[in-house]
Amino acid sequence: SYVLTQPPSVSVAPGQTARITCGGNNIGSDSVHWYQQKPGQAPVMVVYDLTDRPSGIPERFSDSKSGNTATLTISRVEAGDEADYYCQVWDSSTAHYVFGTGTKVTVL
Amino acid sequence: QVQLVESGGGVVQPGRSLRLSCVASDFNFRTYGMHWVRQAPGKGLEWVALISYDGSNEMYADSVRGRFTLSRDNSKNTLYLQMNSLRVEDTAVYHCAKDGAYGAYGGPMPFDLWGRGTLVTVSS
């Protein structure tokens, strides 16, 4: 089955850059989407399908892919960016949807 | 206001049933596929099921296939999840989510709108 692996946690100081990786065997050929979830709130899509952002999401959020790894980059990190982040793909072999294991971003 | 609001969660014994609802507001509900995604306490997100925009097709995760059934009433902008033969491991917050693809069924588009979820606790 399709597995997406993320680091459990990332810590970053305000104003610095946070990078969250998402590793998967077929990720190089798949569309990868990223979601932010704050405690007790609904997840929010922050980046989809390589560099596209929904309206209202700041340009500080971007993503990239290299080989079997996708990376969500948060530039100029703010206290309000503290949340859990999940990557997600559609597995074309099963037509099912797969989420990454999730990364907790802590702003120091 | 564009939103999804879930309801119907609660505490239920193993083997019993529960039906969740999700009401959509301020978008053309009948033209989008809809998903359920769950999150066990302290755990990550798990996709549960998808129903096509017109309700003619459904798809389920292996963990719930044969026990859960999706349906929708487009005249009421409402999505349903009928959960039968519940297990302790079904305990989770259940979110409904809108598929990002207009008039499609499945595919690589993201979940572009989510509800806050409703908590289902399966316990004896």
HADDOCK unambig.tbl for C-alpha pairs under 7 A between the chains (distance, minus, plus):
assign (segid A and resid 31 and name CA) (segid B and resid 108 and name CA) 6.20 0.50 0.50
assign (segid A and resid 33 and name CA) (segid B and resid 110 and name CA) 6.23 0.50 0.50
assign (segid A and resid 41 and name CA) (segid B and resid 116 and name CA) 5.54 0.50 0.50
assign (segid A and resid 42 and name CA) (segid B and resid 114 and name CA) 5.85 0.50 0.50
assign (segid A and resid 42 and name CA) (segid B and resid 115 and name CA) 5.54 0.50 0.50
assign (segid A and resid 42 and name CA) (segid B and resid 116 and name CA) 4.22 0.50 0.50
assign (segid A and resid 43 and name CA) (segid B and resid 114 and name CA) 6.27 0.50 0.50
assign (segid A and resid 44 and name CA) (segid B and resid 114 and name CA) 6.97 0.50 0.50
assign (segid A and resid 45 and name CA) (segid B and resid 112 and name CA) 5.99 0.50 0.50
assign (segid A and resid 48 and name CA) (segid B and resid 110 and name CA) 6.72 0.50 0.50
assign (segid A and resid 89 and name CA) (segid B and resid 108 and name CA) 6.81 0.50 0.50
assign (segid A and resid 90 and name CA) (segid B and resid 107 and name CA) 6.48 0.50 0.50
assign (segid A and resid 90 and name CA) (segid B and resid 108 and name CA) 5.05 0.50 0.50
assign (segid A and resid 95 and name CA) (segid B and resid 106 and name CA) 6.94 0.50 0.50
assign (segid A and resid 97 and name CA) (segid B and resid 47 and name CA) 6.06 0.50 0.50
assign (segid A and resid 98 and name CA) (segid B and resid 47 and name CA) 6.75 0.50 0.50
assign (segid A and resid 99 and name CA) (segid B and resid 45 and name CA) 6.26 0.50 0.50
assign (segid A and resid 99 and name CA) (segid B and resid 46 and name CA) 6.53 0.50 0.50
assign (segid A and resid 101 and name CA) (segid B and resid 44 and name CA) 5.97 0.50 0.50
assign (segid A and resid 102 and name CA) (segid B and resid 44 and name CA) 6.10 0.50 0.50
